[in-house]
Amino acid sequence: MILTILKKDLKLFFSDKKGVLLTFLLPIILISLFAFAFGGIGGSSESKPIDLLVVDNDKSKISQEIVTKLDSLSSIHIIATELEKGEGLVKKGKYVAVLIFDKGFQDAISSDDELPIELKYDAAKEMEMGMLQSVLIQELMSTIGKTQVKSSINSYLDTNFSGISPEMKDKIIADVDSGEAKEIKTDLKMTAMVNEDKKDTNLGLIQAVAGTAIMMLLFSITAIGAGLLDEKEAGTLKRLLYAPIKPTAILFGKMGTALVLSILQLVVMFVFAWLAFGLPIFKDIISLIVLIIAIAFAVSSFGIFLVSIAKTRQQLQGLSTIIIMLMSAIGGSMIPLFIMPAIMQKIAVISVNYWGIQGFYDLFWRDLPLIDILPRIAVLLGIGLVMTLISIRLFKKNIVTVS
């Protein structure tokens, strides 16, 4: 009897192709994603160089030599820029950091004065900043230390042994450089490109709220859209199609419902985050409202798209789970984007989650005005528009014609 029941249940299970696909395919996809993100699978053994902005206001021989030395490193790619532009790019999250050589750097090398050099960085890019620090500080300080020793010895020899040959001078510098220069340490001033009033804002809180809100919203909207398939199976949709209304009106009605509920769900989530964890949602309320509406439009359109490509509720459940989990994983909801390898960070741009999360980072962490967040909002609205147009075509093909 037990064996009979076992055979029956296994037969029923494997007869549901969508269920079998979901059971085995989803874990394989997630394992692959986590392996790429955490295990370094699929990438080359050499990591991509980190782009570092450099502002050389000193424009001296020594500062140029140091910049050239840093640019020769395989782990760093130097990009020359101006101070105001460089600070703006870092603050907007375009680059990890900007290294600034102020005027008087070369003169300070040969003295005991504090070196006018500063590294301004984006604290939101934790992984890149950690990698940059481990390489930059060691190489930069070593180069500066050797330059200091060389400058001091040159000055000493020129003052006290003016007749010494250049060959002997180079030999003395080389001998000292191999020993003492390695012990010299120089402090590098580091400044986060964050306003003082931002110290109370938790970076992890922004990631948790934004990432979770968008991922759960995708699931909620898909469940709402599934009601359309229930109406189709119950025959309600067929009766609606006999009424004097256009088929697209039915689709837009469902989408309107999804849009309103998406906005309400996001508002409730952020109000909760404000009450429970102190997320400063009223700092720029206009930008927050516009961003919420854009995300809600993109998500509701995507939810209707998923409903339009599925012919039954069972198909929708399988497809939506795989697609939403995949989008959330690569988009930064499940895995913070800054710990992913470069290739996955590039792929992340295809996900609604990515644009929404980055928009919230710009708003809550970087304090960017609405004008600077508009490009991300435009992408979200573009995604929503494209999904809507595709959904109209698929709705007529998969839902209306077979009802």
C-alpha positions as CSV (number, residue, x, y, z in Angstrom):
1,M,0.0,0.0,0.0
2,I,2.8,2.4,0.9
3,L,4.6,1.6,-2.3
4,T,1.4,2.2,-4.3
5,I,0.8,5.6,-2.7
6,L,4.5,6.5,-3.3
7,K,4.2,5.6,-7.0
8,K,0.9,7.6,-7.3
9,D,2.3,10.7,-5.7
10,L,5.5,10.6,-7.8
11,K,3.5,10.2,-10.9
12,L,1.3,13.1,-10.1
13,F,4.3,15.3,-9.2
14,F,6.2,14.6,-12.4
15,S,3.1,15.0,-14.5
16,D,3.1,18.7,-13.4
17,K,5.9,20.0,-15.7
18,K,5.7,23.5,-14.3
19,G,6.0,22.3,-10.8
20,V,8.9,20.1,-11.6
21,L,10.6,23.0,-13.4
22,L,10.1,25.3,-10.4
23,T,11.3,22.6,-8.0
24,F,14.7,22.0,-9.7
25,L,15.3,25.1,-11.9
26,L,14.9,27.8,-9.3
27,P,17.4,26.4,-6.8
28,I,19.9,25.9,-9.7
29,I,19.5,29.5,-10.8
30,L,19.9,30.8,-7.3
31,I,22.9,28.6,-6.6
32,S,24.5,29.9,-9.8
33,L,23.9,33.5,-8.8
34,F,25.3,33.1,-5.3
35,A,28.3,31.2,-6.7
36,F,29.0,34.1,-9.1
37,A,28.5,36.7,-6.3
38,F,30.3,35.0,-3.4
39,G,32.4,32.3,-4.9
40,G,34.1,34.2,-7.7
41,I,32.9,31.5,-10.2
42,G,32.9,32.4,-13.9
43,G,35.2,35.3,-13.7
44,S,38.9,35.6,-14.6
45,S,41.5,35.2,-11.9
46,E,42.4,38.9,-12.3
47,S,39.9,41.4,-10.9
48,K,38.8,44.5,-12.9
49,P,40.9,47.6,-12.1
50,I,39.1,50.1,-9.8
51,D,38.6,53.5,-11.5
52,L,40.2,56.2,-9.3
53,L,39.7,59.9,-10.0
54,V,42.8,62.0,-9.4
55,V,43.0,65.8,-9.1
56,D,46.6,67.1,-9.3
57,N,46.4,70.7,-8.2
58,D,50.2,70.7,-7.4
59,K,51.2,69.8,-11.0
60,S,54.7,69.2,-9.8
61,K,57.2,66.6,-11.0
62,I,56.9,64.5,-7.8
63,S,53.0,64.5,-7.9
64,Q,53.1,63.5,-11.6
65,E,55.6,60.7,-10.8
66,I,53.3,59.4,-8.1
67,V,50.3,59.4,-10.3
68,T,52.2,57.6,-13.0
69,K,53.3,55.0,-10.5
70,L,49.7,54.4,-9.3
71,D,48.5,54.2,-12.8
72,S,51.0,51.4,-13.6
73,L,49.3,49.2,-11.0
74,S,47.1,46.5,-12.4
75,S,44.4,47.0,-9.8
76,I,43.9,50.7,-10.2
77,H,43.0,52.8,-13.3
78,I,43.7,56.5,-12.9
79,I,41.3,59.1,-14.4
80,A,42.5,62.7,-14.3
81,T,39.8,65.3,-13.5
82,E,39.2,68.7,-11.9
83,L,38.3,69.1,-8.3
84,E,34.7,70.2,-8.5
85,K,33.8,67.7,-11.2
86,G,35.6,64.8,-9.4
87,E,33.8,65.5,-6.1
88,G,30.5,65.7,-7.9
89,L,31.0,62.4,-9.6
90,V,31.9,60.6,-6.4
91,K,29.0,62.2,-4.5
92,K,26.6,60.9,-7.3
93,G,28.0,57.4,-6.9
94,K,29.6,57.3,-10.4
95,Y,33.1,56.6,-9.0
96,V,34.5,55.2,-5.7
97,A,36.8,58.0,-4.8
98,V,38.9,61.0,-5.8
99,L,42.5,61.4,-4.8
100,I,43.5,65.1,-4.4
101,F,47.0,66.5,-4.5
102,D,46.8,70.1,-3.3
103,K,49.2,72.9,-4.1
104,G,52.4,72.7,-2.0
105,F,52.6,68.9,-2.1
106,Q,56.1,68.8,-3.6
107,D,57.4,71.4,-1.0
108,A,55.9,69.4,1.8
109,I,57.7,66.2,0.7
110,S,61.1,67.5,1.9
111,S,59.8,68.9,5.2
112,D,58.0,67.6,8.2
113,D,54.8,69.4,7.4
114,E,51.6,67.5,6.9
115,L,51.2,66.4,3.2
116,P,48.3,68.2,1.4
117,I,46.8,65.0,0.0
118,E,43.3,63.7,0.6
119,L,41.1,60.8,-0.5
120,K,37.4,61.6,-0.8
121,Y,35.2,58.5,-1.2
122,D,31.7,57.2,-1.5
123,A,31.0,55.3,1.7
124,A,28.1,53.4,0.0
125,K,30.7,51.5,-2.2
126,E,32.0,49.5,0.7
127,M,33.6,46.6,-1.3
128,E,35.3,48.8,-3.8
129,M,36.6,51.1,-1.1
130,G,38.0,48.2,0.9
131,M,39.8,46.9,-2.1
132,L,41.1,50.4,-3.0
133,Q,42.3,51.1,0.5
134,S,44.3,47.8,0.6
135,V,46.2,48.7,-2.5
136,L,46.2,52.5,-2.6
137,I,47.4,53.2,0.9
138,Q,50.3,50.7,0.7
139,E,51.5,51.8,-2.7
140,L,50.9,55.5,-2.2
141,M,52.5,55.7,1.1
142,S,55.5,53.6,0.0
143,T,55.9,55.8,-3.1
144,I,55.7,59.0,-1.0
145,G,58.0,57.6,1.6
146,K,60.6,56.7,-1.0
147,T,60.2,60.1,-2.6
148,Q,60.7,61.8,0.8
149,V,63.9,59.8,1.4
150,K,65.2,60.6,-2.0
151,S,64.5,64.3,-1.6
152,S,66.1,64.4,1.8
153,I,69.2,62.6,0.7
154,N,69.5,64.7,-2.5
155,S,69.3,67.9,-0.4
156,Y,71.8,66.6,2.1
157,L,74.3,65.5,-0.5
158,D,74.0,68.8,-2.5
159,T,74.6,70.8,0.7
160,N,77.4,68.9,2.2
161,F,79.0,67.0,-0.7
162,S,78.5,69.2,-3.7
163,G,81.2,67.5,-5.7
164,I,79.8,64.0,-5.5
165,S,79.3,62.3,-8.8
166,P,75.7,61.5,-10.0
167,E,76.5,57.8,-10.1
168,M,77.6,57.8,-6.4
169,K,74.6,59.8,-5.5
170,D,72.3,57.3,-7.2
171,K,74.1,54.4,-5.4
172,I,73.6,56.0,-2.0
173,I,69.9,56.7,-2.6
174,A,69.4,53.1,-3.9
175,D,71.1,51.6,-0.8
176,V,69.0,53.7,1.6
177,D,65.8,53.2,-0.4
178,S,66.1,49.4,0.0
179,G,66.1,49.8,3.8
180,E,64.8,52.9,5.6
181,A,62.3,54.0,3.0
182,K,60.2,50.9,3.7
183,E,59.8,52.0,7.3
184,I,58.5,55.5,6.5
185,K,54.8,56.0,7.0
186,T,52.6,58.9,6.0
187,D,49.0,59.5,7.0
188,L,46.5,59.9,4.2
189,K,43.5,62.1,5.1
190,M,40.3,60.3,4.2
191,T,36.9,62.0,3.9
192,A,33.5,60.4,3.2
193,M,31.5,62.4,0.7
194,V,28.6,62.5,3.1
195,N,27.1,65.5,4.9
196,E,27.4,65.7,8.7
197,D,23.7,65.3,9.1
198,K,23.9,61.9,7.3
199,K,25.9,60.2,10.1
200,D,22.6,59.0,11.7
201,T,21.4,57.4,8.4
202,N,22.2,53.7,8.4
203,L,23.4,52.4,5.0
204,G,22.3,48.9,5.8
205,L,18.8,50.2,6.7
206,I,18.4,51.8,3.2
207,Q,19.5,48.6,1.6
208,A,17.1,46.5,3.7
209,V,14.1,48.7,3.2
210,A,14.6,49.5,-0.5
211,G,15.6,45.9,-1.5
212,T,12.9,44.2,0.5
213,A,10.2,46.6,-0.5
214,I,10.7,46.3,-4.2
215,M,11.0,42.5,-4.1
216,M,7.9,41.9,-2.0
217,L,6.0,44.5,-4.2
218,L,6.8,42.4,-7.3
219,F,5.3,39.3,-5.6
220,S,2.2,41.3,-4.4
221,I,1.4,42.8,-7.8
222,T,1.8,39.4,-9.5
223,A,-0.7,38.0,-7.1
224,I,-3.1,40.8,-7.8
225,G,-2.7,40.3,-11.6
226,A,-3.4,36.6,-11.1
227,G,-7.0,37.5,-10.4
228,L,-7.4,38.1,-14.1
229,L,-6.5,34.5,-14.8
230,D,-9.0,33.4,-12.1
231,E,-11.7,35.4,-13.9
232,K,-10.7,33.8,-17.2
233,E,-11.0,30.3,-15.7
234,A,-14.3,31.2,-14.0
235,G,-15.8,32.6,-17.2
236,T,-16.1,36.1,-15.8
237,L,-13.6,37.5,-18.3
238,K,-15.7,36.1,-21.2
239,R,-18.8,37.9,-20.0
240,L,-16.8,41.1,-19.7
241,L,-15.6,40.7,-23.3
242,Y,-19.2,40.5,-24.4
243,A,-19.9,43.9,-22.7
244,P,-19.5,47.1,-24.8
245,I,-15.9,47.8,-23.5
246,K,-12.6,47.4,-25.2
247,P,-10.3,44.5,-24.1
248,T,-7.5,46.9,-23.3
249,A,-9.8,48.7,-20.9
250,I,-9.9,45.5,-18.8
251,L,-6.2,45.3,-18.9
252,F,-5.7,49.0,-17.9
253,G,-8.3,48.5,-15.1
254,K,-6.3,45.7,-13.6
255,M,-3.1,47.7,-14.1
256,G,-4.7,50.8,-12.4
257,T,-5.6,48.7,-9.4
258,A,-2.1,47.3,-9.3
259,L,-0.6,50.8,-9.5
260,V,-2.7,52.2,-6.7
261,L,-2.0,49.2,-4.4
262,S,1.7,49.4,-5.3
263,I,1.9,53.1,-4.2
264,L,0.0,52.3,-1.0
265,Q,2.3,49.3,-0.2
266,L,5.4,51.4,-0.7
267,V,4.1,54.3,1.3
268,V,3.2,51.9,4.2
269,M,6.7,50.3,4.1
270,F,8.5,53.6,4.2
271,V,6.3,55.0,6.9
272,F,7.0,51.9,8.9
273,A,10.7,52.3,8.3
274,W,10.4,55.9,9.5
275,L,8.5,55.0,12.7
276,A,10.4,51.9,13.6
277,F,13.9,52.7,12.5
278,G,14.1,56.5,11.9
279,L,14.5,56.5,8.1
280,P,14.4,60.2,7.2
281,I,11.6,60.0,4.6
282,F,10.6,63.7,5.0
283,K,14.0,65.1,4.0
284,D,12.9,65.4,0.4
285,I,9.3,64.3,0.3
286,I,8.7,65.4,-3.3
287,S,11.5,63.3,-4.7
288,L,10.4,60.4,-2.6
289,I,6.8,60.6,-3.9
290,V,8.0,60.9,-7.6
291,L,10.4,57.9,-7.1
292,I,7.6,55.8,-5.5
293,I,5.2,56.5,-8.3
294,A,7.9,55.6,-10.9
295,I,8.7,52.4,-9.1
296,A,5.0,51.5,-8.7
297,F,4.4,52.1,-12.4
298,A,7.3,49.9,-13.5
299,V,6.4,47.1,-11.1
300,S,2.7,47.1,-11.8
301,S,3.4,47.1,-15.6
302,F,5.9,44.2,-15.1
303,G,3.2,42.3,-13.0
304,I,0.7,42.7,-15.8
305,F,3.3,41.6,-18.3
306,L,3.8,38.4,-16.3
307,V,0.1,37.8,-16.3
308,S,-0.1,38.3,-20.0
309,I,2.5,35.7,-20.9
310,A,0.9,33.0,-18.7
311,K,-2.2,31.1,-19.8
312,T,-3.0,29.6,-16.4
313,R,-2.5,30.5,-12.7
314,Q,-0.1,27.5,-12.3
315,Q,2.0,28.8,-15.1
316,L,2.0,32.3,-13.6
317,Q,3.1,31.0,-10.2
318,G,6.1,29.1,-11.7
319,L,7.2,31.8,-14.1
320,S,6.7,34.7,-11.6
321,T,8.7,33.0,-8.8
322,I,11.6,32.3,-11.1
323,I,11.7,35.7,-12.8
324,I,11.1,37.7,-9.6
325,M,13.7,35.8,-7.6
326,L,16.2,36.1,-10.5
327,M,15.6,39.9,-10.9
328,S,15.8,40.4,-7.1
329,A,19.1,38.5,-6.9
330,I,20.8,40.3,-9.7
331,G,19.2,43.7,-9.0
332,G,20.4,44.0,-5.4
333,S,17.4,43.0,-3.3
334,M,18.8,39.7,-2.1
335,I,22.5,40.4,-2.5
336,P,23.9,44.0,-2.0
337,L,25.2,45.1,-5.4
338,F,28.6,46.3,-4.1
339,I,29.7,42.8,-3.2
340,M,28.9,41.4,-6.6
341,P,31.6,40.9,-9.3
342,A,31.8,43.5,-12.1
343,I,30.0,41.3,-14.7
344,M,27.0,40.9,-12.4
345,Q,26.9,44.6,-11.6
346,K,26.6,45.3,-15.3
347,I,23.8,42.7,-15.8
348,A,21.9,44.2,-12.8
349,V,20.7,47.1,-15.0
350,I,18.1,44.9,-16.6
351,S,16.3,44.6,-13.3
352,V,13.6,46.9,-12.0
353,N,15.1,46.3,-8.5
354,Y,18.4,47.9,-9.5
355,W,17.0,51.2,-10.6
356,G,14.6,51.5,-7.7
357,I,17.3,50.6,-5.1
358,Q,19.8,53.0,-6.6
359,G,17.2,55.7,-6.7
360,F,16.7,55.3,-2.9
361,Y,20.4,55.3,-2.4
362,D,20.6,58.6,-4.3
363,L,17.8,60.0,-2.2
364,F,18.5,58.9,1.3
365,W,22.3,58.4,1.3
366,R,23.8,60.8,-1.3
367,D,21.2,63.6,-0.7
368,L,20.9,64.2,-4.4
369,P,18.2,66.6,-5.6
370,L,15.4,65.5,-7.8
371,I,17.1,66.7,-10.9
372,D,20.0,64.2,-10.3
373,I,17.6,61.3,-9.6
374,L,15.5,62.0,-12.8
375,P,17.6,59.7,-15.0
376,R,16.8,56.7,-12.8
377,I,13.1,57.7,-12.7
378,A,13.1,58.0,-16.5
379,V,14.5,54.5,-16.8
380,L,11.8,53.2,-14.5
381,L,9.1,55.0,-16.4
382,G,10.6,53.6,-19.7
383,I,10.5,50.1,-18.3
384,G,6.9,50.5,-17.4
385,L,5.9,51.9,-20.8
386,V,7.7,49.1,-22.7
387,M,6.1,46.4,-20.4
388,T,2.7,48.0,-20.9
389,L,3.0,48.0,-24.7
390,I,4.2,44.4,-24.7
391,S,1.4,43.4,-22.3
392,I,-1.3,44.9,-24.6
393,R,-0.2,42.7,-27.5
394,L,0.2,39.6,-25.4
395,F,-3.0,40.1,-23.6
396,K,-5.0,40.1,-26.8
397,K,-3.1,37.0,-28.0
398,N,-3.0,34.9,-24.9
399,I,-6.0,36.0,-22.9
400,V,-8.6,37.5,-25.1
401,T,-8.4,35.1,-28.1
402,V,-8.5,32.0,-26.0
403,S,-11.3,33.1,-23.5
